Amino acid sequence: MAATAVPPATGPWRVATRRSALARAQAQQVADALAEVTGRPAELVPMSTTGDEHPERAFEAFDTKGLFVDNTRRAVLSGDCHFVVHSYKDLPNEAAPGLVIAAVPRRVDPRDALITREGHRLANLPRDRPVIVGTSSARRKAQLQRSRRDVLVQPIRGNLDTRLGKVAGGELDGVVVAMAGLIRMGGSDLDLRVVPLEHGEMLHAAAQGALAIECRGDDAATRKALRRLDHPDTRVCVTAERELLAHLGGGCTSPIGAHAELVPGESDGTRRIELLGMMSDPNGTRLFRASHQAAASEPELLGRTLAASLIAARQQAEGPPGHGHGGH
């Protein structure tokens, strides 16, 4: 991805985005916000990525990282677009040479939600008949099966409307989706019930609910403009979550969950950050959770420390061959 001349500093902002309705909705929100603070119009440049071009294959079938961001990044590096708006959780852990995350806007609700026709919580899904819940996320599947061994988890791809339609039509009893997607899409017209899942029930993916706005590192004008959309508290929390993910060796398909939030510190007024983490085997039979706190200025250290704790807990539970079972 060799870089060429930076995009022009005049004319509309050109915003690279995936073609999906959700991707375009969140890119439009960023475009509108930037146009408002700069007085310069913005236009979306929708495009497909490798991941979009193979919708029939489950996430786990892909072995290349960055499949949902590759072509949008190329458009920025080539100078065709000023920046790209990503769902932060889709970004590979490895940075893209030549690009920087110029802004992380304020995060929306990072939780997952269970969508059913009746408004069930996980604990009160029916037990007198087979219940089928759709998700293609290894992380969601592991936690679902940890909570309810009797629930059948069915892989499901497609956009948000497709997933919700399978519940409304009776093909599935429920689906687990990100609250952020529902919020950014303005909800659904279908007669369905949304029950947010608390962190004790279903720990969300690292950086879920957050956006990452990438531009070229050598494009000073665009970097300066985008900085006005940055939300430092969100950036700190997402940094801790992503650091945990990186040190557990996980990509976006691994059964790893993370939630960071800023909490009141000591009497001197310094803020602290608390990080909850979860790692599991694919079926939720060995699932480990832990939490740590650190100074808000040290999100990377916090992520690394919690990763080490989770790895140690797993190793202790596994013990010598033939010993140890389950998690906590």
Secondary structure, DSSP 8 states (H G I E B T S, - for coil): ----S---SSS-EEEEEESSHHHHHHHHHHHHHHHHHHS--EEEEEE--TTTT-TTS-GGG--STTTTTHHHHHHHHTTS-SEEEEEGGGS-SS--TTEEEEE--------EEEEESS---STTS-SSS--EEE---HHHHHHHHHH-TTSEEE---S-HHHHHHHHHTTS-SEEEEEHHHHHHTT--SSS-EEEE--TTT----TTTT-EEEEEETT-HHHHHHHGGG--HHHHHHHHHHHHHHHHTT--TTSSEEEEEEEE---TT---EEEEEEEEE-TTSSSEEEEEEEEETT-HHHHHHHHHHHHHHHHHHHH-STT------
